[in-house]
Amino acid sequence: MSKKNNYVADSNRYEKMNYRRTGNSGLLLPELSLGLWHNFGDVDNFKNSRNLLKCAFDNGITHFDLANNYGPPPGSAEKNFGKILKKDFKNYRDELIISSKAGYGMWPGPYGDWGSKKFLVASLDQSLQRMGLDYVDVFYHHRPDYDTPLEETMGTLDLMVRQGKALYVGLSNYQPERAEKAFQILKDLGTPCLIHQPRYSLFDRWIEDGLLDLLGKEQVGAICFSPLAQGMLTNKYIKGLPKDSRAVKESPFLNSTKVLEMLPKIKALNEIAESRNQNLAQMAISWMLKDNRITSVLIGASKISQILDSVKAIENTVFSEEELEQINAVLK
Ligand SMILES: NC(=O)c1ccc[n+]([C@@H]2O[C@H](COP(=O)([O-])OP(=O)(O)OC[C@H]3O[C@@H](n4cnc5c(N)ncnc54)[C@H](OP(=O)(O)O)[C@@H]3O)[C@@H](O)[C@H]2O)c1
């Protein structure tokens, strides 16, 4: 017997979120977007994944970010997302911005990695199939490939748009110099780059060294990932290491040694956050949103309580000079 789809999105969802224009484009993105890098793989609880997406959408988060390799195993986040779309979001496809990417190793051999046309075309076709979609809203080249001519990689992004398999294209993890060349090629092809996706947080400010200025000048959007430094920029580790946290679970990307090393800074930042009547996660997100060149802050979440907590960041994105100085002093 087939189960009825009972999900009806909160009718107030668009009042709960602010939307920003993505560079010089027609596309508005929510100030917070949700990424599916963790917590959506076959190793994760499907019901929880489903609840995370519903909670996000109920709070006006219209953008879900994926990549070919999210899981584990790689591909399973897209497959599970496809199932949830079918079950719960069938009526909402036109209210969603769904992105995917390719650029990291996905299958064996010389055609399953980097930035060739051969790899990217096959990868997007596979992603569409896994998600059960005709097109993605944004397709990214996931990381620069210095051995493939930029013209080939950008030409492939342009092709995807012309084929109707992607509405917009973006770059991720590109340094400013290569990004600038890529923007020019895309512009010449008639498919301007919509958005750049770099890592950015209070703990990792490399984009302040040229990339943000370039994005502002070129009017390309910015969606910044790991704004909470994978959970370190929250108050969760202050009283110990929770068993169900990313640092304690087996993650190749975050471990308890790293958390303990950062703990003095985390505690000091938490005090500043409390003086602003925020918690650390909220302050870390609102600190990014104070810059209007940032289109969206791309969070992750393992629990719906974290989404509900993090969305409150949009309520206070103004910082006094004194607060900024205090923050900078901690980070020195
Ligand atoms: N383009 C790229 O190369 C690239 C690379 C990485 C990520 N991304 C994108 O960025 C997205 C976000 O990355 P991320 O997961 O590293 O982001 P993040 O927001 O820095 O970290 C998310 C993790 O922090 C913890 N957390 C979140 N909100 C919390 C709260 N309010 N209080 C306490 N803990 C909280 C949860 O971890 P626990 O498990 O500890 O609960 C959550 O899974 C990814 O899903 C992906 O879409 C892109």
The ligand as an ORCA input file, in Angstrom:
! r2SCAN-3c Opt
* xyz 0 1
  N      32.418     23.354     -1.998
  C      33.087     22.629     -1.144
  O      34.233     22.225     -1.383
  C      32.450     22.318      0.172
  C      33.215     21.732      1.197
  C      32.577     21.504      2.423
  C      31.229     21.824      2.600
  N      30.533     22.339      1.552
  C      29.082     22.663      1.694
  O      28.846     23.383      2.883
  C      27.857     22.699      3.676
  C      28.079     22.980      5.116
  O      29.363     22.522      5.536
  P      29.588     22.084      7.029
  O      28.674     20.961      7.353
  O      31.041     21.930      7.249
  O      29.047     23.437      7.785
  P      29.064     23.969      9.263
  O      27.771     24.703      9.380
  O      30.337     24.677      9.534
  O      29.029     22.667     10.196
  C      27.861     21.920     10.343
  C      27.945     21.026     11.572
  O      28.072     21.810     12.759
  C      27.222     21.302     13.781
  N      26.185     22.325     14.027
  C      25.468     22.993     13.099
  N      24.653     23.913     13.664
  C      24.873     23.823     14.974
  C      24.329     24.527     16.075
  N      23.434     25.501     15.895
  N      24.774     24.193     17.317
  C      25.682     23.219     17.497
  N      26.242     22.501     16.476
  C      25.836     22.814     15.225
  C      26.667     19.973     13.239
  O      27.630     18.959     13.484
  P      27.457     17.754     14.527
  O      27.544     16.532     13.700
  O      28.636     17.902     15.433
  O      26.129     17.893     15.210
  C      26.648     20.258     11.757
  O      26.600     19.092     10.962
  C      28.019     21.243      3.237
  O      26.895     20.455      3.551
  C      28.228     21.402      1.762
  O      27.003     21.640      1.116
  C      31.109     22.616      0.368
*
